[in-house]
């Protein structure tokens, strides 16, 4: 038995896959470097949708843990919960949230139901609305896919255009789509990290939309995330605002993020995305149980702002999986 081997499990990415899918390999490489610096051996492995094949490979490697980076199976995000469910069934410790949390947070409509039951503000669904004023705008999103798949400036529209846009998105991308009320205002995301001292809320990041033409929706669409040559990418900037200027707002979002952690039984690390309206009310857009861990992504930026290194975060995530001891985390910290 190799008591120090960690399998880094990630999506099976075709060579010609788009940038958003290739990103899982960037994460796997960064995690491997951090784990090896912490004294673990590593093996990177793509998740095979043939479950017996995956089981046989994991049993042969007999790792001390699996670092789960699986975001989709055969390119389908709504199946991401199968990976932790299968690892759990094999009785192998793994990082990140369990299958129930992955299943509920991957489906944005189920997420909304849970948030509503907890009286946490979240944008209203178009399908649940019988009467709205003509000036209300809606944004069409994929129900289960992340990485801003299908999001573009034309995704924001009046109610009269919603049904046609949903039909168009289904035809173009497949899967299920829905519309929620578009909240005009500031956008924030709060990352959370589980440590031996409890769940730490990392500094709030604000997304600034610079020089956007009048009438252009302030959203982080697909181009803003993945196309470096686009206007949206070059003018969508992550900032860490002066907390003293937004003390009450940041505290409120932090409290809400921790509520989400408890409601969805998250583990290891997570991110909660917010829009703040003109009245200063934060609305939860999404709860992400497996946010991107690439070194240039928002989670890593929040770590840096908090004075934590990438390696320290990986040590904490391994602790939350029951593998690294508090002493290992303390040494890394």
HULIN-V428149 format. One record per residue. PSI is psi in radians with two decimals (NA if undefined). OMEGA is omega in whole degrees, -180 to 180 (none if undefined). D_CENTER is the distance of its C-alpha to the mean C-alpha in Angstrom with 2 decimals. Layout:
PSI;OMEGA;D_CENTER / PSI;OMEGA;D_CENTER
//
This chain:
2.31;177;33.56 / 1.74;-172;31.34 / 0.00;-176;30.03 / 0.15;-176;27.95 / 2.27;176;26.13 / 2.21;174;22.34 / 2.17;175;21.06 / 1.84;-174;17.85 / 2.23;-176;16.76 / 3.05;178;14.84 / 2.61;172;15.04 / 1.81;-171;18.60 / 2.08;176;18.53 / 2.64;-179;21.77 / -0.60;-177;23.54 / 0.32;-177;23.46 / 2.65;179;19.81 / 2.93;-173;18.19 / -0.68;-177;16.33 / -0.54;177;12.79 / -0.62;179;13.82 / -0.39;-176;15.78 / -0.49;180;12.89 / -0.53;178;12.34 / -0.60;175;15.93 / -0.76;178;15.49 / -0.78;-178;13.06 / -0.73;179;15.65 / -0.74;-179;18.45 / -0.73;179;17.13 / -0.72;179;16.44 / -0.77;179;19.92 / -0.75;-179;21.57 / -0.75;180;20.26 / -0.72;180;21.25 / -0.61;176;24.59 / -0.47;178;25.23 / -0.06;176;24.77 / 0.14;178;27.36 / 2.59;167;25.51 / 2.69;-177;26.40 / 2.59;171;23.73 / 2.19;177;23.67 / 2.37;-175;21.05 / 2.33;175;21.02 / 2.45;179;19.59 / 2.11;179;18.95 / 2.17;180;21.99 / -0.27;172;21.78 / 1.72;-169;25.32 / -0.70;176;24.53 / -0.61;178;27.94 / -0.78;177;27.53 / -0.75;-180;24.27 / -0.77;-179;26.03 / -0.72;-180;29.11 / -0.73;-180;27.31 / -0.70;179;25.51 / -0.65;180;28.80 / -0.71;180;30.65 / -0.53;178;28.40 / 1.02;-175;28.46 / 2.82;174;25.70 / -0.45;179;25.30 / 2.87;172;21.58 / 2.24;172;18.79 / 1.83;-170;15.76 / 1.98;176;13.36 / 0.25;-176;11.11 / 2.10;180;11.75 / -0.30;178;9.27 / 2.82;176;12.35 / 2.15;-173;16.04 / 0.61;178;18.61 / 0.13;-177;16.06 / 1.92;-176;15.19 / -0.54;-176;11.60 / -0.18;179;13.19 / 0.09;-174;14.83 / -0.50;-178;12.03 / -0.29;-179;13.37 / -0.61;-178;16.68 / -0.96;178;15.95 / -0.53;178;15.59 / -0.71;-179;18.34 / -0.73;178;20.58 / -0.71;179;20.14 / -0.71;179;20.87 / -0.48;178;23.88 / -0.01;178;25.13 / 0.67;177;25.10 / 2.25;176;23.24 / 2.54;180;21.11 / 2.75;-179;17.46 / 2.81;175;14.53 / -3.04;-176;11.41 / 2.75;180;11.43 / 3.10;-175;14.24 / -0.63;-179;14.77 / -0.77;179;15.38 / -0.70;179;12.15 / -0.72;-178;10.29 / -0.81;-175;12.87 / -0.67;-178;12.81 / -0.40;178;9.23 / -0.58;179;9.05 / 1.89;-174;12.17 / -0.53;180;11.89 / -0.68;175;15.61 / -0.73;177;15.66 / -0.79;-179;13.06 / -0.68;179;15.55 / -0.78;-179;18.43 / -0.70;179;17.32 / -0.75;-179;16.62 / -0.70;179;19.99 / -0.45;178;21.78 / 0.11;-180;20.75 / 0.59;175;21.98 / 2.16;-177;18.75 / 2.24;173;19.02 / 2.59;-176;16.82 / 2.50;-178;18.12 / 2.54;177;20.79 / 2.47;177;20.76 / -0.69;-177;23.44 / -0.38;-178;24.76 / 0.07;-174;25.41 / 2.21;179;27.42 / -0.67;-178;31.15 / 2.20;174;32.29 / 2.61;179;30.61 / 2.73;-175;32.37 / -0.41;-176;32.62 / 0.05;177;30.76 / 2.31;178;27.47 / 2.66;-179;24.76 / 2.68;177;22.03 / 2.25;-178;18.94 / 2.24;-176;18.48 / 2.78;168;15.09 / 2.44;-180;14.23 / -0.60;-171;14.03 / -0.21;-178;11.80 / 2.58;178;10.58 / -2.73;179;7.53 / 0.40;179;8.22 / 0.49;178;10.72 / 2.19;176;13.00 / -0.08;-179;16.29 / 2.32;178;15.70 / 3.02;-177;18.81 / -0.60;-179;21.26 / 0.06;177;23.15 / -0.24;178;20.29 / 2.25;-170;21.61 / 2.90;172;25.02 / 2.89;-175;27.63 / -0.58;-176;27.91 / -0.34;-177;30.68 / -0.07;-171;28.46 / -0.87;-175;25.55 / -0.72;180;27.10 / -0.69;-180;28.06 / -0.69;178;24.68 / -0.76;178;23.01 / -0.71;179;25.78 / -0.75;-179;25.36 / -0.71;178;21.63 / -0.73;-180;22.42 / -0.68;-175;25.25 / -0.72;-172;23.40 / -0.27;-174;20.09 / 3.12;178;20.93 / -2.97;-177;18.97 / 2.52;-178;18.75 / 2.71;179;18.28 / 3.00;177;18.87 / 2.43;174;19.59 / 2.79;-179;18.73 / 2.30;179;20.69 / 2.12;-180;19.83 / 1.93;177;19.76 / 2.29;179;21.62 / -2.79;-178;20.94 / 2.65;179;18.83 / 2.32;180;15.04 / 2.74;164;13.24 / 2.48;-179;10.03 / 2.13;177;10.62 / 2.58;179;9.27 / 2.47;-179;10.99 / 2.23;179;12.89 / 2.20;180;15.39 / 2.98;177;18.80 / -0.36;179;22.32 / 0.10;-180;22.98 / -3.06;-179;20.19 / 2.16;-179;16.70 / 2.23;173;16.58 / 2.06;-178;14.98 / 2.86;-178;14.61 / 2.43;-178;16.21 / 2.25;176;14.92 / 2.37;176;14.08 / 2.43;177;15.63 / 2.02;-180;15.30 / 2.29;180;18.96 / 1.76;-171;20.32 / 2.28;172;23.49 / 0.46;177;26.59 / 2.31;179;25.08 / 2.65;177;28.18 / 2.35;179;29.27 / -0.17;178;27.87 / 2.16;-178;24.76 / 2.44;178;21.66 / 1.46;180;19.40 / 2.67;175;16.07 / 1.56;-177;13.52 / -3.05;-176;14.65 / -0.75;-180;14.52 / -0.68;-179;17.34 / -0.49;-180;15.90 / -0.61;-164;13.05 / -0.11;-178;15.21 / 1.65;-176;18.90 / -0.38;-179;20.47 / -0.10;-175;23.73 / 2.71;175;22.61 / -0.76;-177;23.53 / -0.74;180;20.07 / -0.78;-175;18.57 / -0.30;-176;21.51 / 0.21;173;21.54 / 1.91;-168;17.98 / 2.36;175;17.95 / 2.19;179;15.77 / 2.73;172;18.16 / 1.71;-173;18.57 / 2.77;176;21.18 / 1.98;-175;24.17 / -0.47;-179;23.24 / -0.44;-180;26.90 / -0.36;-178;26.83 / 0.66;-173;24.01 / -0.91;-176;24.63 / -0.71;-179;24.68 / -0.82;-178;21.67 / -0.67;177;19.46 / -0.72;180;20.93 / -0.76;178;20.29 / -0.67;178;16.59 / -0.73;178;16.47 / -0.74;179;18.44 / -0.72;179;16.28 / -0.71;178;13.07 / -0.60;174;15.27 / -0.77;178;16.52 / -0.70;178;13.18 / -0.80;-178;12.92 / -0.75;-177;16.39 / -0.79;-175;16.24 / 0.05;179;13.55 / 0.94;179;14.89 / 2.88;-178;11.83 / 2.48;173;12.86 / -1.19;-177;12.59 / 2.74;-179;9.52 / 3.07;175;6.64 / 2.44;177;5.80 / 2.25;-177;7.79 / 2.42;-176;8.77 / 2.65;160;12.56 / 2.42;180;15.57 / 2.09;-176;18.88 / -3.12;-176;21.96 / -0.29;177;25.46 / 0.10;179;26.42 / 0.26;-180;23.82 / 2.15;177;21.91 / 2.23;179;18.12 / 2.28;179;16.47 / 2.12;177;13.07 / -0.84;-177;11.37 / 2.67;170;8.15 / 2.04;-175;6.90 / 1.91;-177;3.46 / -0.27;179;5.64 / 1.13;-179;4.76 / 2.76;-178;3.03 / 2.31;179;6.03 / 0.29;176;9.20 / 2.55;-177;11.65 / -0.36;-180;14.40 / 0.17;-177;14.26 / 3.08;-174;10.64 / -0.63;-179;9.82 / -0.80;179;9.22 / -0.63;178;12.56 / -0.68;178;14.15 / -0.65;176;13.64 / -0.83;-180;15.16 / -0.72;180;18.00 / -0.54;179;18.61 / -0.06;-179;18.95 / 0.38;180;21.38 / 2.47;178;19.49 / 2.85;177;19.54 / -0.74;180;16.99 / -0.69;178;19.47 / -0.69;179;19.64 / -0.73;179;15.95 / -0.68;177;16.32 / -0.74;179;19.46 / -0.69;179;17.85 / -0.67;177;15.20 / -0.62;175;18.26 / -0.78;-178;20.12 / -0.39;177;17.70 / -0.04;179;18.33 / 0.33;-177;22.00 / -1.00;179;22.99 / 2.41;179;23.45 / 2.83;174;25.98 / -0.53;-180;25.84 / -0.68;177;28.44 / -0.73;179;26.29 / -0.76;-179;23.53 / -0.67;179;26.31 / -0.72;179;27.79 / -0.65;-179;24.61 / NA;none;24.20
//
